Amino acid sequence: MDRQQTPNAPPSPPPVHQDDADEDDETVKQLNECSSVYLSLQDCLIKSDRNWRVCQKEVQALKACNERRQKDKRS
């Protein structure tokens, strides 16, 4: 029995925020250590249909990260 080989599965899609990160690459780079927190917030907002109330954990994490970054900058 000859089996036809199925074509390789298409590559998995990039993470939800990948396109945004590519477009806003400079903005994301400026966030330095907060960039992963920012991208997590973007993922949450996409998954929740831009419902900020659902994403408060991520909002607060980004706020805290940014405050730490600003404090370190001044020191």
CHARMM internal coordinates of N, CA and C (Angstrom, degrees):
IC EDIT
DIST 1 N 1 CA 1.4438
DIST 1 CA 1 C 1.5201
ANGL 1 N 1 CA 1 C 110.68
DIST 1 C 2 N 1.2975
ANGL 1 CA 1 C 2 N 116.46
DIHE 1 N 1 CA 1 C 2 N 119.30
DIST 2 N 2 CA 1.4571
ANGL 1 C 2 N 2 CA 119.92
DIHE 1 CA 1 C 2 N 2 CA 176.28
DIST 2 CA 2 C 1.5120
ANGL 2 N 2 CA 2 C 109.07
DIHE 1 C 2 N 2 CA 2 C -89.45
DIST 2 C 3 N 1.2898
ANGL 2 CA 2 C 3 N 114.97
DIHE 2 N 2 CA 2 C 3 N 128.98
DIST 3 N 3 CA 1.4706
ANGL 2 C 3 N 3 CA 119.53
DIHE 2 CA 2 C 3 N 3 CA 176.12
DIST 3 CA 3 C 1.5113
ANGL 3 N 3 CA 3 C 108.90
DIHE 2 C 3 N 3 CA 3 C -102.96
DIST 3 C 4 N 1.2981
ANGL 3 CA 3 C 4 N 115.08
DIHE 3 N 3 CA 3 C 4 N 137.03
DIST 4 N 4 CA 1.4575
ANGL 3 C 4 N 4 CA 117.75
DIHE 3 CA 3 C 4 N 4 CA 174.24
DIST 4 CA 4 C 1.5123
ANGL 4 N 4 CA 4 C 107.69
DIHE 3 C 4 N 4 CA 4 C -77.47
DIST 4 C 5 N 1.2967
ANGL 4 CA 4 C 5 N 114.80
DIHE 4 N 4 CA 4 C 5 N 135.94
DIST 5 N 5 CA 1.4564
ANGL 4 C 5 N 5 CA 117.57
DIHE 4 CA 4 C 5 N 5 CA 177.17
DIST 5 CA 5 C 1.5135
ANGL 5 N 5 CA 5 C 108.67
DIHE 4 C 5 N 5 CA 5 C -77.00
DIST 5 C 6 N 1.2958
ANGL 5 CA 5 C 6 N 114.55
DIHE 5 N 5 CA 5 C 6 N 132.94
DIST 6 N 6 CA 1.4586
ANGL 5 C 6 N 6 CA 118.09
DIHE 5 CA 5 C 6 N 6 CA 177.09
DIST 6 CA 6 C 1.5162
ANGL 6 N 6 CA 6 C 108.11
DIHE 5 C 6 N 6 CA 6 C -81.76
DIST 6 C 7 N 1.3020
ANGL 6 CA 6 C 7 N 116.19
DIHE 6 N 6 CA 6 C 7 N 143.32
DIST 7 N 7 CA 1.4707
ANGL 6 C 7 N 7 CA 117.77
DIHE 6 CA 6 C 7 N 7 CA 178.55
DIST 7 CA 7 C 1.5222
ANGL 7 N 7 CA 7 C 110.19
DIHE 6 C 7 N 7 CA 7 C -61.83
DIST 7 C 8 N 1.2944
ANGL 7 CA 7 C 8 N 114.02
DIHE 7 N 7 CA 7 C 8 N 153.35
DIST 8 N 8 CA 1.4684
ANGL 7 C 8 N 8 CA 118.25
DIHE 7 CA 7 C 8 N 8 CA 178.83
DIST 8 CA 8 C 1.5128
ANGL 8 N 8 CA 8 C 109.83
DIHE 7 C 8 N 8 CA 8 C -57.45
DIST 8 C 9 N 1.2929
ANGL 8 CA 8 C 9 N 114.84
DIHE 8 N 8 CA 8 C 9 N 145.65
DIST 9 N 9 CA 1.4647
ANGL 8 C 9 N 9 CA 119.59
DIHE 8 CA 8 C 9 N 9 CA 177.59
DIST 9 CA 9 C 1.5207
ANGL 9 N 9 CA 9 C 108.50
DIHE 8 C 9 N 9 CA 9 C -63.54
DIST 9 C 10 N 1.3157
ANGL 9 CA 9 C 10 N 117.01
DIHE 9 N 9 CA 9 C 10 N 146.02
DIST 10 N 10 CA 1.4683
ANGL 9 C 10 N 10 CA 118.62
DIHE 9 CA 9 C 10 N 10 CA 178.10
DIST 10 CA 10 C 1.5206
ANGL 10 N 10 CA 10 C 110.04
DIHE 9 C 10 N 10 CA 10 C -62.93
DIST 10 C 11 N 1.3066
ANGL 10 CA 10 C 11 N 116.81
DIHE 10 N 10 CA 10 C 11 N 151.46
DIST 11 N 11 CA 1.4679
ANGL 10 C 11 N 11 CA 118.84
DIHE 10 CA 10 C 11 N 11 CA -179.98
DIST 11 CA 11 C 1.5235
ANGL 11 N 11 CA 11 C 110.11
DIHE 10 C 11 N 11 CA 11 C -60.79
DIST 11 C 12 N 1.3064
ANGL 11 CA 11 C 12 N 114.59
DIHE 11 N 11 CA 11 C 12 N 149.45
DIST 12 N 12 CA 1.4614
ANGL 11 C 12 N 12 CA 118.07
DIHE 11 CA 11 C 12 N 12 CA -179.51
DIST 12 CA 12 C 1.5257
ANGL 12 N 12 CA 12 C 109.51
DIHE 11 C 12 N 12 CA 12 C -65.19
DIST 12 C 13 N 1.3248
ANGL 12 CA 12 C 13 N 116.40
DIHE 12 N 12 CA 12 C 13 N 147.15
DIST 13 N 13 CA 1.4661
ANGL 12 C 13 N 13 CA 119.19
DIHE 12 CA 12 C 13 N 13 CA -178.97
DIST 13 CA 13 C 1.5232
ANGL 13 N 13 CA 13 C 110.71
DIHE 12 C 13 N 13 CA 13 C -66.25
DIST 13 C 14 N 1.3138
ANGL 13 CA 13 C 14 N 117.51
DIHE 13 N 13 CA 13 C 14 N 154.54
DIST 14 N 14 CA 1.4648
ANGL 13 C 14 N 14 CA 120.02
DIHE 13 CA 13 C 14 N 14 CA 178.59
DIST 14 CA 14 C 1.5182
ANGL 14 N 14 CA 14 C 109.60
DIHE 13 C 14 N 14 CA 14 C -66.83
DIST 14 C 15 N 1.3282
ANGL 14 CA 14 C 15 N 118.11
DIHE 14 N 14 CA 14 C 15 N 161.99
DIST 15 N 15 CA 1.4561
ANGL 14 C 15 N 15 CA 120.18
DIHE 14 CA 14 C 15 N 15 CA 175.85
DIST 15 CA 15 C 1.5275
ANGL 15 N 15 CA 15 C 109.91
DIHE 14 C 15 N 15 CA 15 C -53.09
DIST 15 C 16 N 1.3069
ANGL 15 CA 15 C 16 N 115.39
DIHE 15 N 15 CA 15 C 16 N 154.10
DIST 16 N 16 CA 1.4600
ANGL 15 C 16 N 16 CA 121.43
DIHE 15 CA 15 C 16 N 16 CA -175.41
DIST 16 CA 16 C 1.5180
ANGL 16 N 16 CA 16 C 111.51
DIHE 15 C 16 N 16 CA 16 C -50.97
DIST 16 C 17 N 1.3089
ANGL 16 CA 16 C 17 N 117.72
DIHE 16 N 16 CA 16 C 17 N -40.87
DIST 17 N 17 CA 1.4594
ANGL 16 C 17 N 17 CA 121.01
DIHE 16 CA 16 C 17 N 17 CA -174.90
DIST 17 CA 17 C 1.5197
ANGL 17 N 17 CA 17 C 113.79
DIHE 16 C 17 N 17 CA 17 C -83.94
DIST 17 C 18 N 1.3188
ANGL 17 CA 17 C 18 N 118.59
DIHE 17 N 17 CA 17 C 18 N -3.45
DIST 18 N 18 CA 1.4575
ANGL 17 C 18 N 18 CA 121.02
DIHE 17 CA 17 C 18 N 18 CA -172.47
DIST 18 CA 18 C 1.5243
ANGL 18 N 18 CA 18 C 112.74
DIHE 17 C 18 N 18 CA 18 C -57.34
DIST 18 C 19 N 1.3288
ANGL 18 CA 18 C 19 N 117.72
DIHE 18 N 18 CA 18 C 19 N -46.25
DIST 19 N 19 CA 1.4663
ANGL 18 C 19 N 19 CA 119.64
DIHE 18 CA 18 C 19 N 19 CA -179.77
DIST 19 CA 19 C 1.5155
ANGL 19 N 19 CA 19 C 110.79
DIHE 18 C 19 N 19 CA 19 C -61.70
DIST 19 C 20 N 1.3283
ANGL 19 CA 19 C 20 N 116.63
DIHE 19 N 19 CA 19 C 20 N -42.47
DIST 20 N 20 CA 1.4613
ANGL 19 C 20 N 20 CA 120.16
DIHE 19 CA 19 C 20 N 20 CA 178.31
DIST 20 CA 20 C 1.5212
ANGL 20 N 20 CA 20 C 110.51
DIHE 19 C 20 N 20 CA 20 C -61.16
DIST 20 C 21 N 1.3206
ANGL 20 CA 20 C 21 N 116.51
DIHE 20 N 20 CA 20 C 21 N -42.01
DIST 21 N 21 CA 1.4609
ANGL 20 C 21 N 21 CA 120.29
DIHE 20 CA 20 C 21 N 21 CA -178.73
DIST 21 CA 21 C 1.5209
ANGL 21 N 21 CA 21 C 110.20
DIHE 20 C 21 N 21 CA 21 C -64.13
DIST 21 C 22 N 1.3286
ANGL 21 CA 21 C 22 N 117.07
DIHE 21 N 21 CA 21 C 22 N -38.42
DIST 22 N 22 CA 1.4590
ANGL 21 C 22 N 22 CA 119.63
DIHE 21 CA 21 C 22 N 22 CA 178.75
DIST 22 CA 22 C 1.5207
ANGL 22 N 22 CA 22 C 110.72
DIHE 21 C 22 N 22 CA 22 C -65.22
DIST 22 C 23 N 1.3322
ANGL 22 CA 22 C 23 N 116.68
DIHE 22 N 22 CA 22 C 23 N -43.94
DIST 23 N 23 CA 1.4613
ANGL 22 C 23 N 23 CA 120.72
DIHE 22 CA 22 C 23 N 23 CA -178.04
DIST 23 CA 23 C 1.5224
ANGL 23 N 23 CA 23 C 111.51
DIHE 22 C 23 N 23 CA 23 C -69.24
DIST 23 C 24 N 1.3026
ANGL 23 CA 23 C 24 N 116.91
DIHE 23 N 23 CA 23 C 24 N -40.45
DIST 24 N 24 CA 1.4591
ANGL 23 C 24 N 24 CA 121.71
DIHE 23 CA 23 C 24 N 24 CA -176.10
DIST 24 CA 24 C 1.5204
ANGL 24 N 24 CA 24 C 110.77
DIHE 23 C 24 N 24 CA 24 C -104.12
DIST 24 C 25 N 1.3259
ANGL 24 CA 24 C 25 N 116.07
DIHE 24 N 24 CA 24 C 25 N 30.99
DIST 25 N 25 CA 1.4534
ANGL 24 C 25 N 25 CA 121.18
DIHE 24 CA 24 C 25 N 25 CA -172.87
DIST 25 CA 25 C 1.5230
ANGL 25 N 25 CA 25 C 112.69
DIHE 24 C 25 N 25 CA 25 C -52.04
DIST 25 C 26 N 1.3147
ANGL 25 CA 25 C 26 N 117.68
DIHE 25 N 25 CA 25 C 26 N -45.18
DIST 26 N 26 CA 1.4641
ANGL 25 C 26 N 26 CA 120.32
DIHE 25 CA 25 C 26 N 26 CA -178.96
DIST 26 CA 26 C 1.5244
ANGL 26 N 26 CA 26 C 111.28
DIHE 25 C 26 N 26 CA 26 C -63.65
DIST 26 C 27 N 1.3074
ANGL 26 CA 26 C 27 N 116.83
DIHE 26 N 26 CA 26 C 27 N -41.78
DIST 27 N 27 CA 1.4633
ANGL 26 C 27 N 27 CA 120.72
DIHE 26 CA 26 C 27 N 27 CA 178.94
DIST 27 CA 27 C 1.5176
ANGL 27 N 27 CA 27 C 110.21
DIHE 26 C 27 N 27 CA 27 C -62.30
DIST 27 C 28 N 1.3201
ANGL 27 CA 27 C 28 N 116.61
DIHE 27 N 27 CA 27 C 28 N -45.93
DIST 28 N 28 CA 1.4614
ANGL 27 C 28 N 28 CA 121.09
DIHE 27 CA 27 C 28 N 28 CA -179.10
DIST 28 CA 28 C 1.5242
ANGL 28 N 28 CA 28 C 110.00
DIHE 27 C 28 N 28 CA 28 C -64.02
DIST 28 C 29 N 1.3342
ANGL 28 CA 28 C 29 N 117.56
DIHE 28 N 28 CA 28 C 29 N -41.69
DIST 29 N 29 CA 1.4662
ANGL 28 C 29 N 29 CA 120.67
DIHE 28 CA 28 C 29 N 29 CA 179.12
DIST 29 CA 29 C 1.5253
ANGL 29 N 29 CA 29 C 111.58
DIHE 28 C 29 N 29 CA 29 C -60.77
DIST 29 C 30 N 1.3227
ANGL 29 CA 29 C 30 N 116.94
DIHE 29 N 29 CA 29 C 30 N -35.72
DIST 30 N 30 CA 1.4617
ANGL 29 C 30 N 30 CA 120.35
DIHE 29 CA 29 C 30 N 30 CA -179.21
DIST 30 CA 30 C 1.5252
ANGL 30 N 30 CA 30 C 111.86
DIHE 29 C 30 N 30 CA 30 C -66.77
DIST 30 C 31 N 1.3148
ANGL 30 CA 30 C 31 N 116.77
DIHE 30 N 30 CA 30 C 31 N -20.85
DIST 31 N 31 CA 1.4619
ANGL 30 C 31 N 31 CA 120.14
DIHE 30 CA 30 C 31 N 31 CA -179.75
DIST 31 CA 31 C 1.5253
ANGL 31 N 31 CA 31 C 111.99
DIHE 30 C 31 N 31 CA 31 C -76.91
DIST 31 C 32 N 1.3219
ANGL 31 CA 31 C 32 N 116.90
DIHE 31 N 31 CA 31 C 32 N -13.34
DIST 32 N 32 CA 1.4654
ANGL 31 C 32 N 32 CA 123.00
DIHE 31 CA 31 C 32 N 32 CA 179.75
DIST 32 CA 32 C 1.5182
ANGL 32 N 32 CA 32 C 111.63
DIHE 31 C 32 N 32 CA 32 C 48.41
DIST 32 C 33 N 1.3253
ANGL 32 CA 32 C 33 N 117.00
DIHE 32 N 32 CA 32 C 33 N -117.66
DIST 33 N 33 CA 1.4638
ANGL 32 C 33 N 33 CA 120.89
DIHE 32 CA 32 C 33 N 33 CA -175.26
DIST 33 CA 33 C 1.5207
ANGL 33 N 33 CA 33 C 112.99
DIHE 32 C 33 N 33 CA 33 C -67.70
DIST 33 C 34 N 1.3134
ANGL 33 CA 33 C 34 N 118.42
DIHE 33 N 33 CA 33 C 34 N -13.99
DIST 34 N 34 CA 1.4709
ANGL 33 C 34 N 34 CA 121.54
DIHE 33 CA 33 C 34 N 34 CA 178.85
DIST 34 CA 34 C 1.5264
ANGL 34 N 34 CA 34 C 112.17
DIHE 33 C 34 N 34 CA 34 C -90.12
DIST 34 C 35 N 1.3147
ANGL 34 CA 34 C 35 N 118.00
DIHE 34 N 34 CA 34 C 35 N -3.10
DIST 35 N 35 CA 1.4679
ANGL 34 C 35 N 35 CA 119.55
DIHE 34 CA 34 C 35 N 35 CA -174.80
DIST 35 CA 35 C 1.5257
ANGL 35 N 35 CA 35 C 112.14
DIHE 34 C 35 N 35 CA 35 C -63.10
DIST 35 C 36 N 1.3361
ANGL 35 CA 35 C 36 N 118.25
DIHE 35 N 35 CA 35 C 36 N -38.89
DIST 36 N 36 CA 1.4667
ANGL 35 C 36 N 36 CA 119.24
DIHE 35 CA 35 C 36 N 36 CA 179.91
DIST 36 CA 36 C 1.5261
ANGL 36 N 36 CA 36 C 110.95
DIHE 35 C 36 N 36 CA 36 C -67.05
DIST 36 C 37 N 1.3398
ANGL 36 CA 36 C 37 N 116.74
DIHE 36 N 36 CA 36 C 37 N -34.70
DIST 37 N 37 CA 1.4648
ANGL 36 C 37 N 37 CA 120.84
DIHE 36 CA 36 C 37 N 37 CA 177.61
DIST 37 CA 37 C 1.5267
ANGL 37 N 37 CA 37 C 109.30
DIHE 36 C 37 N 37 CA 37 C -67.27
DIST 37 C 38 N 1.3180
ANGL 37 CA 37 C 38 N 116.38
DIHE 37 N 37 CA 37 C 38 N -41.65
DIST 38 N 38 CA 1.4656
ANGL 37 C 38 N 38 CA 121.62
DIHE 37 CA 37 C 38 N 38 CA 178.00
DIST 38 CA 38 C 1.5291
ANGL 38 N 38 CA 38 C 110.75
DIHE 37 C 38 N 38 CA 38 C -61.27
DIST 38 C 39 N 1.3214
ANGL 38 CA 38 C 39 N 116.68
DIHE 38 N 38 CA 38 C 39 N -44.72
DIST 39 N 39 CA 1.4594
ANGL 38 C 39 N 39 CA 120.11
DIHE 38 CA 38 C 39 N 39 CA -179.44
DIST 39 CA 39 C 1.5262
ANGL 39 N 39 CA 39 C 111.14
DIHE 38 C 39 N 39 CA 39 C -67.05
DIST 39 C 40 N 1.3287
ANGL 39 CA 39 C 40 N 117.55
DIHE 39 N 39 CA 39 C 40 N -33.97
DIST 40 N 40 CA 1.4670
ANGL 39 C 40 N 40 CA 120.63
DIHE 39 CA 39 C 40 N 40 CA 174.82
DIST 40 CA 40 C 1.5229
ANGL 40 N 40 CA 40 C 110.51
DIHE 39 C 40 N 40 CA 40 C -63.30
DIST 40 C 41 N 1.3182
ANGL 40 CA 40 C 41 N 116.20
DIHE 40 N 40 CA 40 C 41 N -40.91
DIST 41 N 41 CA 1.4636
ANGL 40 C 41 N 41 CA 120.67
DIHE 40 CA 40 C 41 N 41 CA 176.74
DIST 41 CA 41 C 1.5277
ANGL 41 N 41 CA 41 C 109.89
DIHE 40 C 41 N 41 CA 41 C -62.47
DIST 41 C 42 N 1.3220
ANGL 41 CA 41 C 42 N 117.33
DIHE 41 N 41 CA 41 C 42 N -43.82
DIST 42 N 42 CA 1.4653
ANGL 41 C 42 N 42 CA 120.31
DIHE 41 CA 41 C 42 N 42 CA 178.39
DIST 42 CA 42 C 1.5285
ANGL 42 N 42 CA 42 C 111.20
DIHE 41 C 42 N 42 CA 42 C -59.74
DIST 42 C 43 N 1.3376
ANGL 42 CA 42 C 43 N 116.58
DIHE 42 N 42 CA 42 C 43 N -43.01
DIST 43 N 43 CA 1.4681
ANGL 42 C 43 N 43 CA 120.36
DIHE 42 CA 42 C 43 N 43 CA 177.71
DIST 43 CA 43 C 1.5213
ANGL 43 N 43 CA 43 C 110.84
DIHE 42 C 43 N 43 CA 43 C -59.56
DIST 43 C 44 N 1.3187
ANGL 43 CA 43 C 44 N 115.93
DIHE 43 N 43 CA 43 C 44 N -46.55
DIST 44 N 44 CA 1.4632
ANGL 43 C 44 N 44 CA 120.61
DIHE 43 CA 43 C 44 N 44 CA -179.50
DIST 44 CA 44 C 1.5230
ANGL 44 N 44 CA 44 C 110.60
DIHE 43 C 44 N 44 CA 44 C -60.04
DIST 44 C 45 N 1.3141
ANGL 44 CA 44 C 45 N 116.57
DIHE 44 N 44 CA 44 C 45 N -45.58
DIST 45 N 45 CA 1.4663
ANGL 44 C 45 N 45 CA 120.23
DIHE 44 CA 44 C 45 N 45 CA -178.63
DIST 45 CA 45 C 1.5280
ANGL 45 N 45 CA 45 C 111.47
DIHE 44 C 45 N 45 CA 45 C -62.94
DIST 45 C 46 N 1.3063
ANGL 45 CA 45 C 46 N 116.95
DIHE 45 N 45 CA 45 C 46 N -38.15
DIST 46 N 46 CA 1.4647
ANGL 45 C 46 N 46 CA 120.20
DIHE 45 CA 45 C 46 N 46 CA 178.30
DIST 46 CA 46 C 1.5250
ANGL 46 N 46 CA 46 C 109.97
DIHE 45 C 46 N 46 CA 46 C -66.43
DIST 46 C 47 N 1.3368
ANGL 46 CA 46 C 47 N 116.20
DIHE 46 N 46 CA 46 C 47 N -45.77
DIST 47 N 47 CA 1.4657
ANGL 46 C 47 N 47 CA 120.40
DIHE 46 CA 46 C 47 N 47 CA -178.56
DIST 47 CA 47 C 1.5231
ANGL 47 N 47 CA 47 C 112.29
DIHE 46 C 47 N 47 CA 47 C -66.39
DIST 47 C 48 N 1.3298
ANGL 47 CA 47 C 48 N 117.09
DIHE 47 N 47 CA 47 C 48 N -29.43
DIST 48 N 48 CA 1.4688
ANGL 47 C 48 N 48 CA 120.48
DIHE 47 CA 47 C 48 N 48 CA -176.03
DIST 48 CA 48 C 1.5234
ANGL 48 N 48 CA 48 C 112.61
DIHE 47 C 48 N 48 CA 48 C -100.14
DIST 48 C 49 N 1.3170
ANGL 48 CA 48 C 49 N 117.61
DIHE 48 N 48 CA 48 C 49 N 14.04
DIST 49 N 49 CA 1.4686
ANGL 48 C 49 N 49 CA 122.05
DIHE 48 CA 48 C 49 N 49 CA -178.72
DIST 49 CA 49 C 1.5263
ANGL 49 N 49 CA 49 C 110.85
DIHE 48 C 49 N 49 CA 49 C 57.30
DIST 49 C 50 N 1.3420
ANGL 49 CA 49 C 50 N 115.04
DIHE 49 N 49 CA 49 C 50 N 47.03
DIST 50 N 50 CA 1.4782
ANGL 49 C 50 N 50 CA 123.89
DIHE 49 CA 49 C 50 N 50 CA 176.95
DIST 50 CA 50 C 1.5282
ANGL 50 N 50 CA 50 C 113.03
DIHE 49 C 50 N 50 CA 50 C 61.11
DIST 50 C 51 N 1.3270
ANGL 50 CA 50 C 51 N 117.13
DIHE 50 N 50 CA 50 C 51 N 31.31
DIST 51 N 51 CA 1.4611
ANGL 50 C 51 N 51 CA 121.03
DIHE 50 CA 50 C 51 N 51 CA 178.24
DIST 51 CA 51 C 1.5321
ANGL 51 N 51 CA 51 C 108.81
DIHE 50 C 51 N 51 CA 51 C -89.42
DIST 51 C 52 N 1.3241
ANGL 51 CA 51 C 52 N 115.69
DIHE 51 N 51 CA 51 C 52 N 100.92
DIST 52 N 52 CA 1.4642
ANGL 51 C 52 N 52 CA 121.54
DIHE 51 CA 51 C 52 N 52 CA -176.16
DIST 52 CA 52 C 1.5222
ANGL 52 N 52 CA 52 C 112.17
DIHE 51 C 52 N 52 CA 52 C -62.83
DIST 52 C 53 N 1.3152
ANGL 52 CA 52 C 53 N 117.59
DIHE 52 N 52 CA 52 C 53 N -31.21
DIST 53 N 53 CA 1.4710
ANGL 52 C 53 N 53 CA 120.02
DIHE 52 CA 52 C 53 N 53 CA -178.96
DIST 53 CA 53 C 1.5200
ANGL 53 N 53 CA 53 C 111.37
DIHE 52 C 53 N 53 CA 53 C -63.10
DIST 53 C 54 N 1.3185
ANGL 53 CA 53 C 54 N 116.89
DIHE 53 N 53 CA 53 C 54 N -35.58
DIST 54 N 54 CA 1.4588
ANGL 53 C 54 N 54 CA 121.29
DIHE 53 CA 53 C 54 N 54 CA 179.68
DIST 54 CA 54 C 1.5340
ANGL 54 N 54 CA 54 C 110.79
DIHE 53 C 54 N 54 CA 54 C -68.62
DIST 54 C 55 N 1.3177
ANGL 54 CA 54 C 55 N 116.87
DIHE 54 N 54 CA 54 C 55 N -28.45
DIST 55 N 55 CA 1.4697
ANGL 54 C 55 N 55 CA 122.50
DIHE 54 CA 54 C 55 N 55 CA -172.09
DIST 55 CA 55 C 1.5302
ANGL 55 N 55 CA 55 C 113.24
DIHE 54 C 55 N 55 CA 55 C -102.00
DIST 55 C 56 N 1.3072
ANGL 55 CA 55 C 56 N 118.26
DIHE 55 N 55 CA 55 C 56 N 22.88
DIST 56 N 56 CA 1.4652
ANGL 55 C 56 N 56 CA 120.07
DIHE 55 CA 55 C 56 N 56 CA -176.29
DIST 56 CA 56 C 1.5252
ANGL 56 N 56 CA 56 C 112.99
DIHE 55 C 56 N 56 CA 56 C -61.49
DIST 56 C 57 N 1.3295
ANGL 56 CA 56 C 57 N 117.91
DIHE 56 N 56 CA 56 C 57 N -32.87
DIST 57 N 57 CA 1.4689
ANGL 56 C 57 N 57 CA 120.04
DIHE 56 CA 56 C 57 N 57 CA 177.98
DIST 57 CA 57 C 1.5319
ANGL 57 N 57 CA 57 C 109.64
DIHE 56 C 57 N 57 CA 57 C -60.16
DIST 57 C 58 N 1.3291
ANGL 57 CA 57 C 58 N 116.51
DIHE 57 N 57 CA 57 C 58 N -44.70
DIST 58 N 58 CA 1.4624
ANGL 57 C 58 N 58 CA 121.30
DIHE 57 CA 57 C 58 N 58 CA -179.90
DIST 58 CA 58 C 1.5289
ANGL 58 N 58 CA 58 C 111.32
DIHE 57 C 58 N 58 CA 58 C -70.14
DIST 58 C 59 N 1.3365
ANGL 58 CA 58 C 59 N 116.60
DIHE 58 N 58 CA 58 C 59 N -38.67
DIST 59 N 59 CA 1.4698
ANGL 58 C 59 N 59 CA 120.93
DIHE 58 CA 58 C 59 N 59 CA 178.08
DIST 59 CA 59 C 1.5261
ANGL 59 N 59 CA 59 C 109.43
DIHE 58 C 59 N 59 CA 59 C -60.55
DIST 59 C 60 N 1.3288
ANGL 59 CA 59 C 60 N 116.75
DIHE 59 N 59 CA 59 C 60 N -47.37
DIST 60 N 60 CA 1.4644
ANGL 59 C 60 N 60 CA 120.81
DIHE 59 CA 59 C 60 N 60 CA -178.80
DIST 60 CA 60 C 1.5287
ANGL 60 N 60 CA 60 C 111.23
DIHE 59 C 60 N 60 CA 60 C -66.29
DIST 60 C 61 N 1.3294
ANGL 60 CA 60 C 61 N 117.04
DIHE 60 N 60 CA 60 C 61 N -36.58
DIST 61 N 61 CA 1.4694
ANGL 60 C 61 N 61 CA 120.45
DIHE 60 CA 60 C 61 N 61 CA 178.19
DIST 61 CA 61 C 1.5297
ANGL 61 N 61 CA 61 C 110.54
DIHE 60 C 61 N 61 CA 61 C -64.85
DIST 61 C 62 N 1.3284
ANGL 61 CA 61 C 62 N 117.08
DIHE 61 N 61 CA 61 C 62 N -41.48
DIST 62 N 62 CA 1.4665
ANGL 61 C 62 N 62 CA 120.38
DIHE 61 CA 61 C 62 N 62 CA 178.26
DIST 62 CA 62 C 1.5227
ANGL 62 N 62 CA 62 C 110.51
DIHE 61 C 62 N 62 CA 62 C -66.72
DIST 62 C 63 N 1.3080
ANGL 62 CA 62 C 63 N 116.62
DIHE 62 N 62 CA 62 C 63 N -40.92
DIST 63 N 63 CA 1.4709
ANGL 62 C 63 N 63 CA 120.69
DIHE 62 CA 62 C 63 N 63 CA 178.48
DIST 63 CA 63 C 1.5308
ANGL 63 N 63 CA 63 C 110.10
DIHE 62 C 63 N 63 CA 63 C -60.84
DIST 63 C 64 N 1.3324
ANGL 63 CA 63 C 64 N 116.67
DIHE 63 N 63 CA 63 C 64 N -47.03
DIST 64 N 64 CA 1.4648
ANGL 63 C 64 N 64 CA 120.81
DIHE 63 CA 63 C 64 N 64 CA -179.51
DIST 64 CA 64 C 1.5308
ANGL 64 N 64 CA 64 C 110.96
DIHE 63 C 64 N 64 CA 64 C -63.91
DIST 64 C 65 N 1.3145
ANGL 64 CA 64 C 65 N 116.78
DIHE 64 N 64 CA 64 C 65 N -41.69
DIST 65 N 65 CA 1.4637
ANGL 64 C 65 N 65 CA 120.58
DIHE 64 CA 64 C 65 N 65 CA 179.44
DIST 65 CA 65 C 1.5233
ANGL 65 N 65 CA 65 C 110.28
DIHE 64 C 65 N 65 CA 65 C -62.95
DIST 65 C 66 N 1.3181
ANGL 65 CA 65 C 66 N 116.55
DIHE 65 N 65 CA 65 C 66 N -44.82
DIST 66 N 66 CA 1.4617
ANGL 65 C 66 N 66 CA 120.51
DIHE 65 CA 65 C 66 N 66 CA -179.58
DIST 66 CA 66 C 1.5300
ANGL 66 N 66 CA 66 C 110.96
DIHE 65 C 66 N 66 CA 66 C -64.78
DIST 66 C 67 N 1.3285
ANGL 66 CA 66 C 67 N 117.30
DIHE 66 N 66 CA 66 C 67 N -39.76
DIST 67 N 67 CA 1.4706
ANGL 66 C 67 N 67 CA 120.10
DIHE 66 CA 66 C 67 N 67 CA 178.00
DIST 67 CA 67 C 1.5232
ANGL 67 N 67 CA 67 C 110.95
DIHE 66 C 67 N 67 CA 67 C -63.97
DIST 67 C 68 N 1.3462
ANGL 67 CA 67 C 68 N 117.33
DIHE 67 N 67 CA 67 C 68 N -40.57
DIST 68 N 68 CA 1.4725
ANGL 67 C 68 N 68 CA 120.93
DIHE 67 CA 67 C 68 N 68 CA 176.72
DIST 68 CA 68 C 1.5204
ANGL 68 N 68 CA 68 C 110.19
DIHE 67 C 68 N 68 CA 68 C -62.31
DIST 68 C 69 N 1.3200
ANGL 68 CA 68 C 69 N 115.71
DIHE 68 N 68 CA 68 C 69 N -42.99
DIST 69 N 69 CA 1.4677
ANGL 68 C 69 N 69 CA 120.94
DIHE 68 CA 68 C 69 N 69 CA -179.63
DIST 69 CA 69 C 1.5215
ANGL 69 N 69 CA 69 C 110.99
DIHE 68 C 69 N 69 CA 69 C -62.33
DIST 69 C 70 N 1.3269
ANGL 69 CA 69 C 70 N 117.18
DIHE 69 N 69 CA 69 C 70 N -44.39
DIST 70 N 70 CA 1.4662
ANGL 69 C 70 N 70 CA 121.33
DIHE 69 CA 69 C 70 N 70 CA 179.18
DIST 70 CA 70 C 1.5274
ANGL 70 N 70 CA 70 C 110.74
DIHE 69 C 70 N 70 CA 70 C -64.73
DIST 70 C 71 N 1.3297
ANGL 70 CA 70 C 71 N 116.27
DIHE 70 N 70 CA 70 C 71 N -40.39
DIST 71 N 71 CA 1.4650
ANGL 70 C 71 N 71 CA 120.68
DIHE 70 CA 70 C 71 N 71 CA 179.64
DIST 71 CA 71 C 1.5346
ANGL 71 N 71 CA 71 C 110.19
DIHE 70 C 71 N 71 CA 71 C -64.19
DIST 71 C 72 N 1.3357
ANGL 71 CA 71 C 72 N 116.41
DIHE 71 N 71 CA 71 C 72 N -43.70
DIST 72 N 72 CA 1.4659
ANGL 71 C 72 N 72 CA 120.60
DIHE 71 CA 71 C 72 N 72 CA 179.14
DIST 72 CA 72 C 1.5281
ANGL 72 N 72 CA 72 C 111.18
DIHE 71 C 72 N 72 CA 72 C -64.48
DIST 72 C 73 N 1.3188
ANGL 72 CA 72 C 73 N 116.65
DIHE 72 N 72 CA 72 C 73 N -34.62
DIST 73 N 73 CA 1.4601
ANGL 72 C 73 N 73 CA 121.70
DIHE 72 CA 72 C 73 N 73 CA 179.26
DIST 73 CA 73 C 1.5234
ANGL 73 N 73 CA 73 C 111.06
DIHE 72 C 73 N 73 CA 73 C -63.89
DIST 73 C 74 N 1.3339
ANGL 73 CA 73 C 74 N 115.99
DIHE 73 N 73 CA 73 C 74 N -39.74
DIST 74 N 74 CA 1.4683
ANGL 73 C 74 N 74 CA 121.02
DIHE 73 CA 73 C 74 N 74 CA -177.93
DIST 74 CA 74 C 1.5260
ANGL 74 N 74 CA 74 C 112.21
DIHE 73 C 74 N 74 CA 74 C -74.75
DIST 74 C 75 N 1.3142
ANGL 74 CA 74 C 75 N 116.88
DIHE 74 N 74 CA 74 C 75 N -25.33
DIST 75 N 75 CA 1.4776
ANGL 74 C 75 N 75 CA 120.16
DIHE 74 CA 74 C 75 N 75 CA -176.56
DIST 75 CA 75 C 1.5088
ANGL 75 N 75 CA 75 C 112.17
DIHE 74 C 75 N 75 CA 75 C -75.46
END
COOR INIT
IC SEED 1 N 1 CA 1 C
IC BUILD
